[in-house]
């Protein structure tokens, strides 16, 4: 995807925030106590260990918050809805004793990586999967490990960012880009009834904002390799309440087909 305009301004978008957005992940697992979890982390030689009310990285000392909630009868259905887990994996999620919630500041690839690594430690200790509260994505243990081990930047992106096709509203929209410090995007789909094409266009644009090193400017036109041409408009995030993990404080890009604008 190529931008008509756009300065080389770095990867962050929007004005600096008073506080970075918080990344929230939940990992269902078999642990019956904090002592059992700590022992499982040690047995797995995981990168993080328990340190009171925080998970502490064994070498850097970086700390991430964690809490526990009880068994949830509905979470297996949520994981099943994501379509990436096998029946056996869903049954394992359904059998969980507790959910471990890990939380910490996001707003940059570096902070998002730290949170990914913390969840990876819990998977190594026997966790049954990862749910990203900021986007609704659910991952099987192997899927999460594959993304965490991806040497390219794409693994981090696919760990956090989801795309949803709303046929009633006739729009495709993303969630989770604020974990990386970037705006989400939405794409009207009146003339794009195919979900796969809409998802491709949306992810292609978001991948451009994430990895190109360029900052899209409000009003830029962008040509997609498929021949589609859009004008990117910046709007505040109103789809989600600021009190929810889905809320993106950086805002969203609305991709408006240029041909509609010129009619």
C-alpha positions as CSV (number, residue, x, y, z in Angstrom):
1,X,0.0,0.0,0.0
2,X,1.4,3.4,-1.0
3,X,0.6,6.7,0.5
4,X,0.2,9.9,-1.7
5,X,1.4,12.0,1.2
6,X,2.6,11.3,4.7
7,X,5.8,12.4,6.5
8,X,8.5,10.2,8.0
9,X,7.4,10.9,11.5
10,X,7.9,7.6,13.3
11,X,5.5,4.9,14.4
12,X,3.3,6.6,17.0
13,X,0.0,8.2,16.1
14,X,-1.9,11.0,17.8
15,X,-0.9,13.2,20.6
16,X,0.9,11.8,23.7
17,X,-1.4,10.2,26.2
18,X,-1.5,11.0,29.9
19,X,-1.2,7.2,30.4
20,X,-0.7,4.4,27.9
21,X,-3.5,2.1,27.1
22,X,-3.6,-1.1,29.2
23,X,-3.2,-4.5,27.7
24,X,-5.3,-7.2,29.3
25,X,-4.9,-10.9,28.7
26,X,-6.5,-13.9,30.3
27,X,-5.2,-17.4,30.4
28,X,-7.4,-20.3,31.6
29,X,-5.4,-23.0,33.3
30,X,-5.2,-25.9,35.8
31,X,-3.5,-24.3,38.7
32,X,-5.1,-24.7,42.2
33,X,-3.0,-22.2,44.0
34,X,-0.4,-19.5,43.6
35,X,2.2,-21.9,44.9
36,X,1.2,-24.5,42.2
37,X,1.4,-21.8,39.5
38,X,4.8,-20.7,40.7
39,X,6.1,-24.3,40.8
40,X,4.8,-24.8,37.2
41,X,6.6,-21.7,36.0
42,X,9.8,-22.8,37.6
43,X,9.5,-26.4,36.3
44,X,9.0,-25.0,32.8
45,X,12.0,-22.7,33.2
46,X,9.6,-19.9,32.1
47,X,10.9,-16.3,31.6
48,X,8.6,-15.0,34.3
49,X,8.1,-16.0,38.0
50,X,5.6,-15.0,40.6
51,X,6.7,-12.0,42.7
52,X,3.8,-11.3,45.0
53,X,1.1,-9.4,43.1
54,X,3.3,-9.2,40.0
55,X,4.9,-11.5,37.5
56,X,8.7,-10.7,37.5
57,X,11.0,-11.4,34.5
58,X,13.8,-13.6,35.8
59,X,16.6,-11.7,34.1
60,X,15.4,-8.1,33.4
61,X,13.2,-7.7,36.5
62,X,10.4,-6.3,34.4
63,X,7.1,-6.6,36.3
64,X,3.6,-7.2,35.1
65,X,0.4,-7.2,37.2
66,X,-1.7,-10.4,37.6
67,X,-4.9,-11.5,39.3
68,X,-7.0,-14.6,39.3
69,X,-10.7,-15.2,38.7
70,X,-12.6,-18.4,39.3
71,X,-13.9,-21.0,36.8
72,X,-16.0,-19.5,34.0
73,X,-18.7,-21.7,32.4
74,X,-18.9,-19.5,29.3
75,X,-15.3,-18.9,28.4
76,X,-15.0,-22.2,26.5
77,X,-17.7,-21.0,24.1
78,X,-15.8,-17.7,23.6
79,X,-12.7,-19.7,22.6
80,X,-14.8,-21.9,20.4
81,X,-16.2,-18.9,18.6
82,X,-12.7,-17.8,17.5
83,X,-12.5,-20.9,15.3
84,X,-8.8,-21.6,16.0
85,X,-9.0,-24.3,18.7
86,X,-9.6,-28.0,18.2
87,X,-12.4,-29.7,20.0
88,X,-9.9,-31.2,22.4
89,X,-8.4,-27.8,23.1
90,X,-11.8,-26.3,23.8
91,X,-12.6,-29.1,26.2
92,X,-9.4,-28.4,28.0
93,X,-10.4,-24.7,28.3
94,X,-13.7,-25.8,29.7
95,X,-12.0,-27.8,32.3
96,X,-9.9,-24.9,33.7
97,X,-9.8,-24.3,37.4
98,X,-9.0,-20.6,37.3
99,X,-8.3,-17.8,34.8
100,X,-5.0,-15.9,35.3
101,X,-5.4,-12.3,34.1
102,X,-2.2,-10.4,33.3
103,X,-2.2,-6.7,32.7
104,X,0.2,-3.9,32.0
105,X,0.9,-0.8,29.9
106,X,0.8,-1.1,26.1
107,X,1.0,1.6,23.5
108,X,4.2,0.4,21.8
109,X,5.5,-2.8,20.1
110,X,8.0,-3.1,22.9
111,X,5.4,-3.1,25.7
112,X,3.1,-5.3,23.7
113,X,6.0,-7.8,23.3
114,X,6.6,-7.8,27.1
115,X,2.9,-8.7,27.7
116,X,3.1,-11.4,25.0
117,X,6.2,-12.9,26.7
118,X,4.4,-12.9,30.1
119,X,1.4,-14.8,28.6
120,X,3.9,-17.1,26.9
121,X,5.4,-18.0,30.3
122,X,1.9,-19.0,31.5
123,X,1.4,-21.1,28.5
124,X,4.7,-22.9,29.1
125,X,3.4,-23.5,32.7
126,X,0.4,-25.3,31.4
127,X,-2.1,-22.6,30.3
128,X,-4.9,-23.7,28.0
129,X,-4.9,-20.7,25.7
130,X,-4.9,-16.9,25.6
131,X,-7.7,-14.4,25.3
132,X,-6.9,-10.8,24.3
133,X,-9.4,-8.6,26.1
134,X,-8.4,-5.6,23.9
135,X,-9.6,-7.3,20.7
136,X,-11.6,-10.4,21.6
137,X,-9.1,-12.7,19.9
138,X,-8.6,-16.2,21.3
139,X,-5.5,-18.3,20.7
140,X,-4.7,-21.9,21.2
141,X,-1.4,-22.6,23.1
142,X,0.4,-23.6,20.0
143,X,-0.9,-20.6,18.0
144,X,0.3,-18.3,20.8
145,X,3.7,-19.9,20.9
146,X,4.1,-19.7,17.1
147,X,3.2,-16.0,17.2
148,X,5.5,-15.3,20.1
149,X,8.4,-17.1,18.3
150,X,7.8,-15.3,15.0
151,X,11.1,-13.5,14.2
152,X,9.2,-11.0,12.0
153,X,7.0,-8.2,13.3
154,X,3.9,-9.9,12.0
155,X,3.6,-12.3,14.9
156,X,3.1,-9.5,17.3
157,X,0.4,-7.9,15.1
158,X,-1.6,-11.1,14.6
159,X,-1.4,-11.8,18.4
160,X,-3.3,-8.7,19.2
161,X,-5.3,-7.3,16.2
162,X,-8.7,-8.6,15.1
163,X,-11.0,-7.6,12.2
164,X,-14.8,-7.8,12.4
165,X,-17.3,-7.7,9.5
166,X,-20.6,-6.2,10.5
167,X,-23.1,-6.9,7.8
168,X,-25.9,-4.9,9.4
169,X,-23.9,-1.8,9.7
170,X,-22.0,-2.6,6.4
171,X,-18.6,-2.0,7.8
172,X,-15.4,-3.9,8.7
173,X,-13.5,-2.7,11.7
174,X,-10.4,-3.6,13.6
175,X,-9.7,-3.8,17.3
176,X,-6.4,-4.1,19.3
177,X,-4.1,-1.7,17.4
178,X,-3.8,0.5,20.6
179,X,-1.8,-2.3,22.1
180,X,0.9,-1.4,19.6
181,X,0.4,2.4,20.0
182,X,-1.6,2.9,16.7
183,X,-5.1,3.7,15.5
184,X,-7.6,1.1,14.5
185,X,-9.4,1.3,11.2
186,X,-12.8,0.9,9.7
187,X,-13.9,0.3,6.1
188,X,-17.4,0.8,4.7
189,X,-18.4,-2.4,2.9
190,X,-21.5,-1.4,0.9
191,X,-19.6,-2.3,-2.3
192,X,-17.4,-5.0,-0.7
193,X,-19.8,-7.8,0.3
194,X,-17.1,-10.4,0.5
195,X,-15.7,-10.7,4.0
196,X,-12.4,-12.0,3.0
197,X,-11.8,-9.1,0.6
198,X,-12.8,-6.6,3.3
199,X,-10.5,-8.3,5.8
200,X,-7.7,-8.3,3.4
201,X,-8.0,-4.6,2.6
202,X,-8.3,-3.7,6.3
203,X,-5.3,-5.8,7.4
204,X,-3.3,-4.6,4.5
205,X,-3.8,-0.9,5.5
206,X,-3.1,-1.7,9.2
207,X,0.0,-3.6,8.3
208,X,1.2,-0.6,6.3
209,X,0.7,1.8,9.3
210,X,2.4,-0.8,11.6
211,X,5.5,-1.7,9.5
212,X,6.1,0.9,6.9
213,X,7.8,3.4,9.2
214,X,5.5,6.2,7.8
215,X,2.7,8.0,9.5
216,X,-0.5,8.4,7.6
217,X,-1.8,11.9,7.6
218,X,-5.5,12.8,7.8
219,X,-6.7,13.1,4.2
220,X,-4.0,10.9,2.6
221,X,-5.0,8.8,-0.4
222,X,-3.7,5.3,-0.4
223,X,-3.5,2.9,-3.4
224,X,-3.9,-0.8,-2.6
225,X,-2.1,-3.4,-4.7
226,X,-5.5,-4.7,-5.6
227,X,-6.3,-1.4,-7.3
228,X,-8.6,0.0,-4.6
229,X,-8.0,3.6,-3.7
230,X,-9.0,5.1,-0.3
231,X,-8.8,8.4,1.5
232,X,-7.9,7.9,5.2
233,X,-9.8,10.1,7.6
234,X,-9.0,10.3,11.3
235,X,-11.9,10.1,13.9
236,X,-12.0,9.5,17.6
237,X,-13.0,6.0,18.8
238,X,-16.7,6.0,19.5
239,X,-17.5,2.4,18.8
240,X,-16.4,1.3,22.3
241,X,-16.7,3.0,25.7
242,X,-13.5,4.4,27.2
243,X,-14.2,2.1,30.2
244,X,-13.6,-1.1,28.1
245,X,-10.3,-2.7,27.0
246,X,-11.5,-2.3,23.4
247,X,-11.4,1.5,23.5
248,X,-8.6,2.9,21.3
249,X,-7.5,6.3,22.8
250,X,-5.5,7.1,19.6
251,X,-8.6,7.0,17.5
252,X,-9.5,5.2,14.3
253,X,-8.9,5.6,10.5
254,X,-11.9,5.5,8.4
255,X,-11.1,4.4,4.8
256,X,-13.3,6.2,2.4
257,X,-13.3,5.0,-1.3
258,X,-12.1,7.9,-3.4
259,X,-14.5,7.2,-6.2
260,X,-17.4,7.8,-3.8
261,X,-15.9,11.0,-2.8
262,X,-15.6,12.2,-6.4
263,X,-19.2,11.4,-7.5
